[in-house]
């Protein structure tokens, strides 16, 4: 199993997928590196894919307000896999960071033929909505 497949398997969205599906995800993915201070994605920009952090650390900002810090094994930008809306937050590298990038167009093509991946996305999006609701009610 390749390092990319192992990194994808650590992501909750992909952890239950079979090796064949993970292999297809790996083939559509590419690695990118970012330096400290680089904006990986910017709030308001068009979203074209999702990111899995292989190593490094990032901060998630919305309207200049810090929402979270993420590290290896975390992912972001998953909403861009499903829609063509603008990015809802900026994600900035806090240190040198290496990511796997999954392009939206390839991912959508995979969704059309993979029911399990569709259900995983639905579970993930539901969980994310609950997390946001909880964060909003505890402020």
C-alpha positions in Angstrom: 0.0 0.0 0.0 1.4 3.4 -1.0 2.0 6.3 1.4 -0.8 8.2 -0.3 -3.3 5.4 0.2 -2.3 5.1 3.8 -2.8 8.8 4.3 -6.2 8.7 2.7 -7.2 5.7 4.9 -6.6 7.7 8.0 -9.2 10.3 7.0 -12.6 9.4 8.5 -14.4 10.0 5.1 -12.2 7.3 3.4 -11.4 5.0 6.3 -14.1 2.4 5.5 -13.5 2.3 1.8 -12.2 -0.8 0.1 -8.6 -0.9 -1.4 -10.0 -0.7 -5.0 -11.8 2.6 -4.3 -8.8 4.0 -2.3 -6.6 3.1 -5.3 -8.9 5.1 -7.6 -8.8 8.1 -5.2 -5.0 7.9 -5.1 -4.8 8.0 -8.9 -6.9 11.1 -9.1 -4.9 12.8 -6.3 -1.7 14.8 -6.4 0.6 16.1 -3.7 1.3 19.8 -3.1 3.6 21.5 -0.6 3.0 24.9 1.1 5.4 27.1 3.0 4.7 28.8 6.3 2.2 31.6 5.8 0.9 30.4 2.4 -2.8 30.5 1.9 -3.8 27.1 0.7 -7.3 28.2 0.0 -8.9 31.6 0.4 -12.4 32.5 1.6 -14.5 33.5 -1.3 -12.4 31.8 -4.0 -14.0 29.1 -6.2 -13.5 25.7 -4.6 -12.1 23.0 -6.9 -11.2 20.2 -4.5 -10.4 18.9 -1.1 -7.1 18.6 0.8 -5.7 15.9 3.2 -2.9 17.0 5.4 0.0 14.6 5.2 2.3 16.6 7.5 2.5 20.1 8.8 -0.1 22.3 10.5 -2.7 24.8 9.2 -5.1 27.3 10.6 -8.7 27.8 9.4 -9.9 31.4 9.3 -13.3 32.8 8.5 -13.7 36.6 8.2 -10.3 36.8 9.9 -11.4 34.8 12.9 -9.6 31.6 13.8 -11.9 28.6 13.8 -9.4 25.7 14.1 -5.9 24.4 13.8 -5.5 21.2 11.8 -2.6 18.8 11.4 -1.6 15.5 9.8 -4.5 13.3 9.1 -7.1 16.1 9.0 -8.8 17.3 5.9 -10.6 20.4 4.6 -12.3 21.7 1.6 -14.7 18.8 1.4 -17.7 21.0 0.6 -15.9 21.8 -2.7 -16.2 18.2 -3.6 -20.0 18.5 -3.8 -20.8 22.0 -4.9 -19.5 24.9 -6.9 -19.9 27.5 -4.2 -17.1 29.8 -3.0 -14.7 28.7 -0.2 -16.3 29.3 3.2 -12.9 29.9 4.9 -9.2 30.6 4.4 -6.8 27.9 5.3 -3.2 29.0 5.9 -0.1 27.0 6.5 1.4 27.6 10.0 4.5 25.6 9.1 5.7 23.8 6.0 2.8 21.6 5.0 2.3 18.7 2.6 -1.2 17.9 1.3 -2.9 15.4 -1.0 -5.3 17.3 -3.3 -8.4 15.6 -4.6 -9.9 17.4 -7.6 -13.7 17.9 -7.6 -14.3 16.8 -11.2 -12.6 13.4 -10.7 -14.2 12.9 -7.3 -17.7 13.6 -8.6 -17.2 11.0 -11.4 -16.2 8.5 -8.7 -19.3 9.3 -6.7 -21.6 8.5 -9.7 -20.5 4.9 -9.5 -19.8 4.3 -5.9 -22.7 4.2 -3.4 -20.5 3.6 -0.4 -18.5 6.7 -1.1 -21.8 8.6 -1.4 -23.0 7.4 2.0 -19.7 8.3 3.6 -20.0 11.8 2.2 -23.5 12.1 3.6 -22.4 10.9 7.0 -19.4 13.3 7.0 -21.5 16.3 6.0 -24.1 15.6 8.6 -21.4 15.3 11.3 -19.8 18.6 10.1 -23.2 20.4 10.4 -23.7 19.1 13.9 -20.2 20.3 14.9 -20.9 23.8 13.6 -24.3 23.9 15.4 -22.6 22.8 18.6 -19.9 25.4 18.2 -22.4 28.1 17.6 -24.5 27.2 20.7 -21.5 27.1 23.0 -20.2 30.6 22.2 
